[in-house]
Amino acid sequence: MIPLSLYGKEMNIMIVYKTLVYCANVFSLVSNVPVFINPSLQILYHILKHNNLATSYDEVVKEVV
């Protein structure tokens, strides 16, 4: 499992992913713009990569799916 620390607390990557999907769905409802799950995975990958927690997109996909 990829460790993710947020505000000093260990977070499960699934919680972060589900939060991103939820935010994307709310944005989609409010703006009438369809948002697919894949962009949420991309956002999660960039967050993890920026924090040196993930080295590849496939690693994130395997962790979430």
Secondary structure by P-SEA (a helix, b strand, c coil): cbbbbcccbbbbaaaaaaaaaaaaaaaaaaacccccaaaaaaaaaaaaaaacccccaaaaaaacc
